[in-house]
């Protein structure tokens, strides 16, 4: 498997895992444990739509896009992407 394929798989895994766990954000540890034991589904919550990833994935995507564009971590480019994301009213 090539590096781009592995990187794509890692980003997809991040997004899916984040979307699956999004409904647990801001839950207490006890509530999260109970929900996990019952089995997680991408059902959404009062904060997230079903299958929606969180800002964690949005920030990781912005970072990955900047690295793909520049071949390294360009701090100014990453900062611009983060600012554009925030300005978009996420």
Secondary structure, 3 states (H helix, E strand, C coil): CCHHHHHHHHHHHHHHHHHHHHHHCCCCHHHHHHHHHHCCCCCCCCCCCCCCCCHHHHHHHHHHHHHHHHCCCCHHHHHHHHHHHHHCCC
